[in-house]
Amino acid sequence: MMYADLIDAEDFRQRLVALGIDLPVDADPDTCARLAAQRQAEAEVPGLAALVTELEAQASVMLPEVREALVSHLQPAVG
């Protein structure tokens, strides 16, 4: 049996932090995405558009709350 690694709240947060976005340790996906979108609006975050594209391609292994945050905040921010 094969198990896929799910993109959960912590993985989502870590990927955004890796781009240099300062996020609270206990931030939920909606907060992470909202803060990342605000940062993108202030000054383009290098790699954010590529990350959004990568995450969109992995939607089948993404938890629903992460997917909702991505669609609600990050897709419009980089689109």
Phi, psi and omega in degrees: 000137182252135178247132177268144174284122179278145174274104182257185184300317182291318178298316179301312180299315181297322179295322178288319177298322179299337177274000179095013180270124181279117182229144176299146182301323184261017183292136176279169183303321180297315179296316179302312182294320180296314179294322177295321178294321177296317178298319178297323180291328180285314180200134184306132178268112179302129178093349183293316180299319179294321178295317179300316178298317179297315180294322178301322180289343181251023184304331182291342179245023182254134176295148185305320181292331176287316179300316180298318179296319179299311182292319184287323189244314188276321178301313178295329183289330182252352184279000000 
